[in-house]
């Protein structure tokens, strides 16, 4: 079976050594579960917030998420001083997230059943749930990739990471459609059933991580950095602010922060308009179902891109070309956003934006961490991918707050103008990052 899969994916991802292919299959299975859970939680995040607080207040929820994330990342980075990334990956999803999901399922059951009436408490719990889901997407996914880049060499990552992403897209296709549409299909008027299923799935992460560690040979669980360039940093402990210090003292890391910022800012603007339009057409569990179908479509298109060999752009033309193509595509997307106003178009725009990021930009960006130190892989990455994402979403949310005061037409002109400026800067930063990464990998050195 493994040999058949190796030959099947040879065109899309390249030729693997069998033991390494098995390693990436195990990693892909973990990522498939993580992304499946996250993409199933996303429509619940938006739908629950609309029901508990109101769609127009979504920008404020992003602001609250950024503030709370500061404290959350502080705890997370401190834990990295005492636990290995594999141990945290085994503990955090089932212990922390699973238990909270079960408690929230009980609340949603009573709320949607009419037992608990709308109040300030329900609004607060709406904001909390929004942050809770955002934190899963930021912390747990970042933790997985910090673990993955620490045990993978650059040459292997070029073909192995796109394969892992392909598994992630499979999870993102299946989980939202099956789990989130379950209440509607079964005639249950509550999303609590979906949340309970997601809580159970988080319990599977720990045994999958342990299986990876147990069955993968030790010589395949090491990166080039571990082999010599970063021995010293393995013994050092760094505090919460060390990641921020690394970020602001290395332009390479700042460039990665900027790329994350530009992407998330632009997509936040697209997403707000999409969710606002969707909430005008759908409500309740039907809104949840619609957003779940959207999530499945995003991952389906991403999977198609990967199977068509989009990742070969990185392998054959280089990371610089792959990264710089994305802002060009987003420039075209912004032009369409400015010109066409409909829910159908926004649905397609969001799918295309997310899919090209997951299929092309995402795997390339993860490879940028290969020629970096352990602290950059974990603590600086936490700042880049958590706060890069949060602050950019907060920036986009701040602009979205101007929707009502400015009116739709002026709002679109403002957001499109900012978007074009960001795309231009994004293009040149992407070229710099790709070329710097290639130089470091070729010379077997670390950038920072």
Secondary structure, DSSP 4 states (H G I P E B T S, - for coil): -HHHHHHHTHHHH----HHHHHHHHHHHHHHHHHHHHHHHHHHHHHHHHHHHT-GGGHHHHHHHHHHHHHHHHHHHHHHTTTS-HHHHHHHIIIIIIIHHHHHHHHHHHHHHTTSSPP-HHHHHHHHHHHHHHHHIIIIIHHHHHHHHHHT--HHHHHHHHHHHHHHHHHHHHHHIIIIISHHHHHT-S-THHHHHHHHHHHTHHHHHHHHHHHHS-GGGS--TIIIIITTGGGG----HHHHHHHHHH-HHHHHHHHHHHHHHHHHHHHHHHHHHHHHHH--HHHHHHHHHHHHHHHHHHHHHHHHTTTTHIIIII-HHHHHHHHHHHHHHHHHHHHH---HHHHHHHHHHHHHHIIIIIHHHHHHTTTTS-HHIIIIIHHIIIIIHHHHHHHHHHHHHTHHHHH-HHHHHHHHHHHHHHHHHHHHHHHHHHHHHHHHHHHTT----
